[in-house]
Amino acid sequence: MPGPIALPGAPLPMSTAQQPLSQTTSMEAQLRRAAEEFESVFLSEMLAPMFEGLDTDGLGGGGMGEEIFRPMLVERYADSISRSGGIGIADSVVREFMRMQAAQPVAVPTTEEPDGAHR
């Protein structure tokens, strides 16, 4: 596949591989964080039914307090599972987004001025 066409006086667009390392790393870190949050929400939804049927009683167990805080505990479990490697959903999401980003065509900037005239 041929590279972008060079226009006289126009800078060439940078592909993802040519972007400054800090910018690429930052984008990947943000994508990784979002993918882990997605996996955490998914795991939370999958774990919640496991804890619905549990009855607890005794010192510190059961009652209104547990009903209120149990969903938060399930969310923390899911978050912990996701951050410690998860079940592979975050990895798949990151891999797919990176593949989609690499497949996007590179836009070649025009030399057209804001008033529409070519210079």
ROMAR-829610 format. One record per residue: residue number from 1; residue in one letter; chain; y, z, x of N, C-alpha, C, CB in turn. Coordinates in pm, whole numbers. Glycine has a CB too. Layout:
nupa, vofi, nuza, n.north, n.up, n.east, ca.north, ca.up, ca.east, c.north, c.up, c.east, cb.north, cb.up, cb.east
NUM, a, A, Y, Z, X, Y, Z, X, Y, Z, X, Y, Z, X
...
# end
This chain:
nupa, vofi, nuza, n.north, n.up, n.east, ca.north, ca.up, ca.east, c.north, c.up, c.east, cb.north, cb.up, cb.east
1, m, A, -118, 0, 85, 0, 0, 0, 123, 0, 89, 0, 122, -96
2, p, A, 215, -97, 72, 333, -104, 156, 428, 12, 128, 405, -236, 137
3, g, A, 503, 49, 229, 599, 158, 216, 721, 113, 138, 641, 210, 353
4, p, A, 820, 200, 125, 941, 165, 51, 1019, 56, 124, 1030, 289, 31
5, i, A, 1091, -25, 49, 1171, -133, 104, 1301, -73, 157, 1199, -243, -3
6, a, A, 1334, -106, 280, 1457, -54, 341, 1576, -139, 297, 1446, -52, 495
7, l, A, 1678, -77, 243, 1801, -145, 206, 1903, -118, 316, 1853, -98, 66
8, p, A, 1983, -217, 354, 2082, -195, 459, 2178, -82, 420, 2161, -324, 487
9, g, A, 2193, 15, 507, 2287, 124, 484, 2237, 235, 394, 2410, 70, 428
10, a, A, 2116, 220, 336, 2063, 321, 244, 1959, 405, 318, 2001, 254, 117
11, p, A, 1965, 536, 302, 1863, 619, 366, 1730, 601, 294, 1905, 767, 365
12, l, A, 1622, 608, 369, 1490, 599, 309, 1455, 729, 240, 1384, 563, 414
13, p, A, 1391, 723, 123, 1348, 847, 57, 1236, 911, 137, 1303, 821, -89
14, m, A, 1229, 1043, 130, 1125, 1115, 202, 1010, 1143, 108, 1179, 1247, 262
15, s, A, 889, 1113, 151, 772, 1147, 71, 747, 1295, 86, 647, 1063, 113
16, t, A, 653, 1349, 9, 620, 1491, 17, 577, 1529, 157, 510, 1526, -83
17, a, A, 504, 1440, 224, 456, 1470, 358, 570, 1474, 458, 352, 1367, 402
18, q, A, 681, 1403, 431, 792, 1398, 524, 901, 1499, 491, 850, 1261, 526
19, q, A, 890, 1572, 383, 991, 1670, 347, 993, 1781, 450, 966, 1726, 205
20, p, A, 1108, 1846, 466, 1112, 1958, 560, 1005, 2061, 525, 1251, 2024, 559
21, l, A, 946, 2120, 628, 834, 2212, 609, 870, 2327, 518, 787, 2265, 743
22, s, A, 989, 2383, 534, 1027, 2498, 451, 1035, 2461, 303, 1161, 2555, 497
23, q, A, 1085, 2339, 273, 1096, 2296, 133, 957, 2272, 74, 1181, 2167, 122
24, t, A, 868, 2207, 148, 734, 2181, 99, 659, 2312, 80, 657, 2090, 196
25, t, A, 670, 2402, 176, 602, 2531, 167, 654, 2610, 48, 622, 2611, 297
26, s, A, 784, 2606, 25, 843, 2677, -87, 791, 2621, -220, 996, 2669, -82
27, m, A, 784, 2488, -230, 734, 2426, -353, 588, 2464, -376, 749, 2273, -348
28, e, A, 508, 2460, -271, 367, 2494, -284, 350, 2642, -319, 293, 2461, -154
29, a, A, 433, 2728, -263, 425, 2871, -294, 461, 2896, -440, 519, 2951, -201
30, q, A, 563, 2827, -491, 601, 2843, -631, 492, 2789, -722, 733, 2771, -659
31, l, A, 433, 2678, -684, 324, 2621, -763, 204, 2714, -762, 285, 2482, -709
32, r, A, 170, 2770, -647, 58, 2864, -636, 83, 2986, -724, 37, 2908, -488
33, r, A, 205, 3039, -721, 239, 3156, -802, 225, 3126, -951, 382, 3203, -770
34, a, A, 276, 3011, -994, 266, 2972, -1136, 120, 2951, -1176, 346, 2844, -1162
35, a, A, 40, 2891, -1089, -102, 2868, -1119, -177, 3001, -1129, -166, 2779, -1011
36, e, A, -144, 3097, -1043, -209, 3228, -1050, -168, 3302, -1177, -173, 3312, -927
37, e, A, -43, 3288, -1218, 1, 3350, -1343, -73, 3288, -1462, 153, 3335, -1361
38, f, A, -90, 3156, -1460, -165, 3087, -1566, -308, 3139, -1570, -164, 2934, -1543
39, e, A, -372, 3149, -1453, -509, 3200, -1447, -515, 3344, -1496, -564, 3189, -1305
40, s, A, -415, 3423, -1463, -410, 3562, -1507, -403, 3573, -1659, -291, 3633, -1443
41, v, A, -321, 3490, -1721, -309, 3490, -1868, -442, 3448, -1930, -195, 3395, -1915
42, f, A, -504, 3345, -1873, -633, 3299, -1923, -738, 3410, -1913, -680, 3175, -1845
43, l, A, -744, 3475, -1798, -841, 3584, -1779, -814, 3701, -1873, -838, 3633, -1635
44, s, A, -688, 3730, -1896, -651, 3837, -1988, -705, 3808, -2128, -499, 3855, -1992
45, e, A, -690, 3682, -2170, -741, 3644, -2302, -894, 3652, -2307, -695, 3503, -2338
46, m, A, -959, 3623, -2197, -1106, 3629, -2193, -1157, 3773, -2183, -1159, 3547, -2074
47, l, A, -1083, 3860, -2116, -1126, 4000, -2099, -1097, 4086, -2222, -1057, 4059, -1978
48, a, A, -993, 4054, -2296, -951, 4138, -2409, -1064, 4168, -2507, -838, 4072, -2482
49, p, A, -1142, 4069, -2551, -1250, 4100, -2646, -1356, 4196, -2591, -1317, 3972, -2689
50, m, A, -1373, 4199, -2459, -1471, 4289, -2400, -1433, 4435, -2420, -1486, 4260, -2250
51, f, A, -1303, 4463, -2426, -1257, 4600, -2436, -1226, 4642, -2579, -1136, 4617, -2352
52, e, A, -1223, 4549, -2674, -1190, 4584, -2812, -1291, 4677, -2875, -1178, 4459, -2895
53, g, A, -1416, 4659, -2846, -1520, 4739, -2909, -1549, 4871, -2841, -1644, 4661, -2916
54, l, A, -1484, 4901, -2731, -1511, 5026, -2660, -1445, 5144, -2729, -1463, 5016, -2515
55, d, A, -1525, 5245, -2758, -1470, 5369, -2812, -1472, 5473, -2700, -1553, 5419, -2937
56, t, A, -1359, 5536, -2680, -1352, 5641, -2578, -1301, 5768, -2643, -1260, 5598, -2459
57, d, A, -1344, 5876, -2591, -1295, 6005, -2636, -1305, 6102, -2520, -1374, 6057, -2760
58, g, A, -1259, 6219, -2540, -1261, 6317, -2433, -1123, 6332, -2373, -1362, 6279, -2325
59, l, A, -1115, 6401, -2262, -988, 6428, -2196, -918, 6299, -2153, -1009, 6520, -2075
60, g, A, -804, 6272, -2210, -725, 6154, -2175, -777, 6025, -2233, -719, 6141, -2029
61, g, A, -880, 6026, -2314, -935, 5902, -2367, -915, 5893, -2517, -1081, 5891, -2334
62, g, A, -910, 5774, -2565, -900, 5750, -2708, -761, 5773, -2763, -997, 5838, -2781
63, g, A, -751, 5760, -2891, -626, 5787, -2961, -527, 5673, -2955, -563, 5908, -2905
64, m, A, -408, 5705, -3007, -300, 5607, -3016, -255, 5561, -2877, -182, 5666, -3093
65, g, A, -250, 5653, -2782, -206, 5616, -2646, -293, 5509, -2585, -206, 5737, -2557
66, e, A, -423, 5521, -2600, -512, 5420, -2543, -496, 5288, -2616, -657, 5467, -2550
67, e, A, -477, 5291, -2747, -457, 5168, -2821, -333, 5094, -2771, -444, 5197, -2970
68, i, A, -231, 5170, -2735, -107, 5110, -2687, -123, 5055, -2546, 6, 5211, -2693
69, f, A, -188, 5131, -2457, -192, 5095, -2316, -313, 5009, -2276, -191, 5218, -2235
70, r, A, -413, 4998, -2360, -530, 4918, -2323, -495, 4771, -2296, -635, 4925, -2433
71, p, A, -414, 4705, -2378, -377, 4565, -2345, -308, 4552, -2209, -287, 4508, -2454
72, m, A, -228, 4651, -2173, -162, 4648, -2042, -264, 4662, -1930, -57, 4760, -2032
73, l, A, -364, 4747, -1951, -470, 4763, -1852, -549, 4633, -1835, -564, 4878, -1892
74, v, A, -578, 4567, -1945, -651, 4440, -1940, -569, 4336, -1864, -684, 4389, -2084
75, e, A, -437, 4332, -1889, -350, 4240, -1816, -351, 4269, -1667, -207, 4248, -1870
76, r, A, -350, 4396, -1630, -355, 4432, -1487, -488, 4394, -1425, -330, 4584, -1469
77, y, A, -598, 4412, -1498, -728, 4368, -1449, -726, 4218, -1424, -840, 4404, -1550
78, a, A, -677, 4142, -1520, -672, 3996, -1507, -583, 3955, -1391, -620, 3933, -1637
79, d, A, -469, 4020, -1375, -378, 3990, -1265, -445, 4019, -1131, -248, 4072, -1279
80, s, A, -515, 4130, -1123, -584, 4168, -1001, -695, 4067, -967, -643, 4308, -1014
81, i, A, -770, 4026, -1065, -877, 3927, -1043, -817, 3796, -995, -960, 3905, -1174
82, s, A, -709, 3753, -1059, -646, 3627, -1022, -592, 3630, -880, -534, 3595, -1120
83, r, A, -527, 3739, -842, -467, 3749, -708, -571, 3767, -598, -369, 3865, -705
84, s, A, -689, 3812, -632, -792, 3831, -529, -888, 3712, -522, -870, 3959, -556
85, g, A, -845, 3598, -568, -928, 3479, -558, -962, 3419, -691, -1052, 3509, -484
86, g, A, -962, 3500, -795, -985, 3451, -930, -1119, 3382, -949, -878, 3358, -967
87, i, A, -1119, 3293, -1046, -1242, 3220, -1078, -1227, 3071, -1049, -1282, 3242, -1225
88, g, A, -1119, 3034, -981, -1100, 2896, -939, -1004, 2814, -1023, -1228, 2828, -937
89, i, A, -951, 2871, -1129, -859, 2796, -1215, -729, 2765, -1141, -829, 2874, -1344
90, a, A, -673, 2864, -1073, -547, 2843, -1000, -564, 2736, -893, -499, 2975, -936
91, d, A, -676, 2738, -821, -702, 2637, -718, -707, 2497, -779, -834, 2667, -645
92, s, A, -773, 2485, -893, -783, 2355, -961, -646, 2307, -1008, -879, 2363, -1079
93, v, A, -566, 2398, -1062, -433, 2361, -1110, -346, 2313, -993, -365, 2481, -1182
94, v, A, -347, 2387, -883, -267, 2349, -765, -313, 2213, -713, -278, 2456, -654
95, r, A, -443, 2195, -700, -498, 2069, -648, -457, 1952, -738, -653, 2078, -638
96, e, A, -464, 1970, -869, -429, 1862, -962, -281, 1830, -956, -469, 1900, -1105
97, f, A, -195, 1931, -951, -52, 1905, -942, -16, 1836, -812, 26, 2035, -955
98, m, A, -79, 1874, -702, -52, 1810, -574, -98, 1664, -578, -122, 1886, -458
99, r, A, -213, 1637, -642, -262, 1501, -655, -166, 1418, -739, -403, 1499, -717
100, m, A, -118, 1475, -850, -24, 1404, -937, 107, 1376, -865, 2, 1486, -1065
101, q, A, 154, 1471, -786, 279, 1454, -713, 264, 1343, -608, 321, 1587, -647
102, a, A, 150, 1337, -541, 128, 1234, -440, 116, 1096, -503, 2, 1266, -359
103, a, A, 73, 1089, -627, 54, 961, -695, 183, 904, -753, -48, 977, -804
104, q, A, 288, 985, -761, 413, 938, -818, 477, 835, -725, 510, 1056, -843
105, p, A, 529, 726, -782, 597, 627, -696, 725, 685, -639, 627, 497, -776
106, v, A, 757, 644, -519, 878, 690, -452, 994, 606, -502, 864, 681, -297
107, a, A, 1099, 673, -551, 1217, 602, -601, 1304, 560, -483, 1296, 691, -701
108, v, A, 1345, 434, -483, 1432, 384, -378, 1575, 396, -430, 1397, 236, -338
109, p, A, 1661, 468, -358, 1799, 483, -405, 1873, 350, -399, 1872, 589, -321
110, t, A, 1963, 331, -493, 2043, 209, -495, 2171, 233, -418, 2073, 163, -640
111, t, A, 2236, 124, -383, 2365, 134, -314, 2479, 118, -413, 2377, 29, -203
112, e, A, 2449, 136, -539, 2549, 118, -643, 2641, 239, -648, 2483, 95, -781
113, e, A, 2769, 214, -658, 2869, 320, -667, 2873, 375, -810, 3008, 268, -625
114, p, A, 2930, 494, -830, 2938, 552, -965, 3008, 462, -1067, 3009, 682, -959
115, d, A, 3099, 374, -1020, 3170, 286, -1113, 3089, 160, -1147, 3305, 245, -1055
116, g, A, 2968, 146, -1086, 2882, 35, -1118, 2895, -81, -1022, 2910, -11, -1255
117, a, A, 2987, -74, -928, 3007, -186, -834, 2913, -171, -714, 3156, -192, -785
118, h, A, 2860, -283, -668, 2778, -283, -547, 2870, -292, -426, 2674, -401, -549
119, r, A, 2845, -214, -326, 2929, -216, -206, 2850, -267, -89, 2983, -77, -175
# end
